[in-house]
Amino acid sequence: MSLPARIAPALVLFACVLPAAQAATSKTIPVVSNPTEIAVYVPPSSLTARTYVPISNLWIEPGKAFADALDEVGKKYFPAMHLVPSTTDAHYGLIVDLAPKWSRETGKPMLTVKYQVYGIDGKQLLTGSAEQPIRGSNLNAGAATASGLAVQQIMYTVQQRLAPDPTKFPASGSTSKIDLSLLVDREKPLRTGTAFFVNKTGQLLTAAHVSRDCTAMEAHQDGKTFAVKPRASSDLLDVAVLDSGMPRASSIALRQNHEIVLGESVTSVGFPLQGLLGDSPNVTRGNVSASKGLRGSLGMFQFSAPIQPGNSGGPIVSDNGELLGMAVSTLNAEMLAKLGQIPQNVNFALDARYVAMFLQREKVPFDVIQPKGPGGLQTANQAALTNTVQLNCYQ
């Protein structure tokens, strides 16, 4: 499982402790329409963030609140505002990079929006942040008011500090050519997971749900960090290939004929619970406990080596160092406990047989080796640890 970012769910923490409705207050900020064309980047997940509050039986949608604020307030200051990424190309003279965060770190619910402004040459022209408290008992209304005030404050500051106009900042940039990886918020990943080298040309395998919708991805191994890019993926199988552009001396090979033996020992390597555990790889041992996954699932087998959020995309290797599968999910023990059932180490991997078919379809090379006998822990660790990396997804 991948480790999701805590953007919208932060609102749940204060869903039942807000004070009575209060009128939002702020200094009067004049609205002046400016013809300068600007490109605005906001992490896409920040514009779709929502969470359900069971005790109130309602959805809290801070993402929609911020998106509406950009459209309804931001465009009053800059009518020629272009949100990126977009399916259509547009011209711009300034880039405004926004990173909204919802929290209650000070005991009070708060929206903090960090911002940076760049010219078309990539030079940073302005940086700062805007803070607005969330007021009132209606969380959606409070989020909408806070979003509007924050966007208003930022756009007014851009006008006052940079005094932009189409002559000073001509719209000679193309939004389709903006390198969005330079705008991502790297303070905290959107999600984390695990990946491993599947060939010596430097291509990695991971779970598709880890790499999905990432503006930028970074891999970490042995104190080194390098960028990776998506190559191919399958949502049906939940598998993806990434390019690192870094040739290697080793990779994890697949077992010839892809036969999995019930009860055989396996090793799982991953980087779970980033931010709670250290950055070193986590190694667990278990065995192949069933040849099928959940009813109706495709190409899964069950294994007992413990995994945690962040293990998704990690290799499941035999004692001969062969790739038997890739970790993709585990049963939700908390939910099943409410039904009176407490599962123990019921985890699922995508069978290497389906990994091979996917790689062949995408013309991604991989090695195959014949089983060599009983093998052992040292061989498994050598294959898995030397070829497994931590994967961070950013927006």
N, C-alpha and C positions, 0 to 999 in steps of 0.2 A: 504494500500500500504506500502511496505517496503521502507526504506530510503537507497539508494545505496551509495556505497563508491565513492569518487571523485578521481579516479586514472587516467584513460585515458582521461576523458573529460577536465582535466586541460589543455590539449594541445589546446583545442578549444579557450581558452582565448587569446592565442597569435598567432592564425592561420594567422592573417592578419597584424601583426605588426613586423614580423621578419625582420632583416636587410638583406642586400644583401649577397649572398653566401660568406662565408669566409672559408678558409682552417682550419681544426681542428689542434690544436697545443697541444702538450704534450711532456713531457720529454721522451727520448728514454728509453724504458723498455725492457730489454733483455728477450727473450723467452727461458725458460729452461724446458724441459719435465721432470716431476716428476712421478715416478711409484706408489706413495702412492694412495690407493683407497679412494675416498672421496664420501660422500653423500651430495647432494646439495638440499636444500629446498627453493623454491620460492613460494609465495602465488599463487595458480593456476590462480586466476583472473588477476594477474599481467602479466601472460604469454599469456593471451587471450584478454587483454584490447585493445579496438579499439573504434574510434568515427568518426562520419561523419561530415564533414564541408560543409554545403550547399553552402556557397558563393564560395567555390573552387570546389565543386562537386567531392570530393574525400574522401577516407577513410584514417584516420591516425591510424597506427597500432604500437603503442609503445610496446605492448605485444610481437608481433612477432619479433620486433627489439631486445628485450632483450633475448628472447628465442634463436634467431639465434646467438647472441653474446656468450651465454653460450656454444652452440654447436661448433661454429667456432673459438672462442678465448679461452674460458675456457678450452677446451679439449687440446689445445696446451700446457698448463701448467700442467694439470692433465688429461692425456688420459683416465685413469680409473675413470671417473666421472659418478656418478649415480644420476639422477634426481629423487627426491621423492616428492609426492607419485608416485608409478609405479605399473603396473600390474605384473611385474616380480621381484623376490627377488634377491638381490645382497649383497655382503659383503663390508664393509667399515671400515676405521680406523679413519676418521675424519668426522664431520658433519659441513658443511658450510651453515649457515642460512642467506639468503639475503632478504632484504625488499626494493625494488625499489619504489621511489616516483617521480612523474613528477609534476613540479610546476613552478610558476613565482613569488614567494613571494617577491623577491628582485627586481622585475621589469624586470628581464632577465629570459628566459626559462631555466630550470635547471633540470637535473636528479641527484637525491641524492639516493645513495644505502647504507643503513645501513647494517652492517654485524656482525655476531658473529660466532665464531668457537668453537666447542665442541669436546671433546674426546668421546670414546664409553661409558665412565662411566657417561656422562652428565656434566662433569666439563667444565666450560667455560675457554678457553685457549686464546682467542683473541677477541677483539671487536673494532669497528671503523666505519668509513663511507667514501665513495668516492663520490665526486661531479664532474659533467661534464656539461658544458653549451651546450645548443642545438644551433648549428650554421647553418646558411644558410637559404635560402628561401624554400627549399624542406624539409618539416617536417619529412617525412619518412626517408630520407637520413640522416638528422640531428640526429634523434632518434637512427638510426643504429650506427652512428659514436660515439655518446655519450655512448651508451650501450657497444660497444666494448672497449672503453677506460676505462670505469668504471670496467668492468669485468677483464680486463688486470691488472688494478691497484690493485684490491682486490686479485687476484690469486698470483700476484708477491709478495704482502705484506705477504700473508700466507706463501709462500716459504721462504721469508727472515726472518720473525719473528719466525717461528716455526721449520724451517729446517727439514721438515718431510721426512721420508723414511719408507719403509715397515717394517723395524726392530723396529724403534722407535714408529710407529703407525700401528701395524699389523692389517690386515683386518679381525678382529674377530667379528665384529658387523654385524647384519643382518638388512637390510633396512626395511623388513616387520615388524620388532619388534620395530621400532622407534616410540616413543610417539610424534606424530606430534603436539599435543595440546601444548607441551612445546615450540614449535618453532614459534607459531603464533605471528603476530604483533598485540599487544593489544593496541597500541597507538590510533587507530581509527578502529571501527568495519567496516567490509565489508558492512553490512547492519544492520538495527535495525527493530524490530517489537514488537508485543505483543503476549502473550500466557496466558492461564488460566488453572487452575486445573480442570480436568474433573472427577476425582475420589479421594477418600481419600487415595489411595496407593501412591499418589504423581505424577501421570502422567498428562501431560499437553497437551493441544490442541493448535495448531497454524496453520497458512497458510503454505502450502508446499513451496511457493516461498520465504518465510522468512528463512526457515531452509535448503534450498537446497544448496549443495556444501559447507557447513560449515566445516572447519577443527576442530573448537571448538565452543561451544555455552555456554553462561552464562545467567542466569536469575537473575534479581534484584528485590527485594521486601522489602520495609520497611528498607532500609539501609543494607540489607544482600545480599550477592552474592553467588550463588551456580551453579555448573556445571550441564548441562543437556545433554542428549545424544539422538540421533534419535532412535525411536522404530519402526515406520511404517509411510508410507506416500502414498498419491495418487495424482499424477499430474493432473489427470482428474478432480477431485473434488477440487484440491488445498487445501488439508488438511493434517496435519501431527500430529503424537503423539510423545511426548518426554518423556523420563524417567528422574526423578530427584532423585529417591531413597529416598525421604523424605516423610514418612507418614504424613497425615494431619488430622485435626479435621473437615475440611469443604471442599466442592467443589461446583461447579455449577451443579445443576441437570437439566435434560431435562423435558419438559412438556409431560405428558402422551398423546399419540395419535398425538403429534407434530402438533396440529392444530394452525395455525396462523390467527389472525383476522385482516382484513384490517382496518386500522385506529387506532389500539391499540397503546398505548404509549410504547416506548422502550428507554432503556438507553444503550449508547455505552461507553466503557471504554478502553483507550489505552494510549500509550506513543509516541505521534507524534513528528516529527521534533527534534530528539535528536541533541543537539549541539546548537539549537536555543531556544527551550523552556526548562524549568526545568525538573528535573527527577521525579517529582510527576505525578501521573496518571491524565489523562485528561478525564473529564466526560462531555458528551453531551447528550441532550434529543431530541427525535423526535417521529416519528410514522412509522408504517408499511404502506408504500404508494403504493405498488403494490406486487402482489403475484408472479410475474415473473421478471426475470432479463433481460439482453440484449437478443435480438432475437438470438436463437441458443445456448444460454448458458444452462448449466445443473444445476438444483437444486438451483437456486438463487431466492431471493426475494429482493425487493427494500425498503430502509428505508431512512428517512430524517435527522436523527441525523448527524451533520457534522463530517467528519473524515478527516485526513490529512496523508501524508506519515509517516509511523511508526505505524498507527492504525491496519494494517493488522494482522490478527490472534486474534484480540480482541473480547470479547463476546458481543453479542447483547441480552440483557435480558429484560424480561417482568417486569411489576410492582409487580409481585409476586416472582421475583427473579429466574424465569425459563430461561434456555437457549433456545432462539428462533433461533439463528444462530450465525455465525462467520463472522466478517468483512473481506472482501477479496479485494474489489476494489471500485473505484469511476470513474465517467465520467471525461475525461480530458477537463476541462473547457476552457483552453487556446486554444486547437486545435479547439473546437467547436465554440469558439468566432470568429475565423478566417472565419468560415462559416456563421457568422451572428446569431449564436445561443448561448445563455448564460444560461447553466443549473444551477440550484440552488439545492444543497444538494441531488443530485442523486447518491446514494451510494448502494452497493450491498453486500449481505451477503449470505453465504452458509446456506441453510435451515437445521435446526436441524434434520429434517427427514433423510437427507442424511448423516449427522454427525453420527446419530445412526446406520445406516446401515454399515457405514465404521467401527465404533468401534466394532460392532458385528462381522464383518468379520475378524477383527484383534484380536478378543477375548480380547478386552480392556474393563474392567468393567465401568459402569456408573450408576448413580441413575436417577430414574424417579419419578416425583411428580405430583399429580393431581392439576388442577387449583383451587385456593382458593377464587376467587372473585375479586373485583376491585384492591386490593393491593395498592401500592403507591411508591413514590420516595424513601423513606427511606428503604423499603424492597429491591428495585432494587439496590440501592447503596451498601447495606450491602452485598448482594450476589456477586456483580461484583467487588467491590473494594477489598474485603478481599481475593479474589481468582485470581486476575489478576497480571501479572508480566511483566516487561520489558525484552525483549529478544535481546541479542546481538550475531551476527554471526561474527566469526573471521576466517581469513586465514593467 
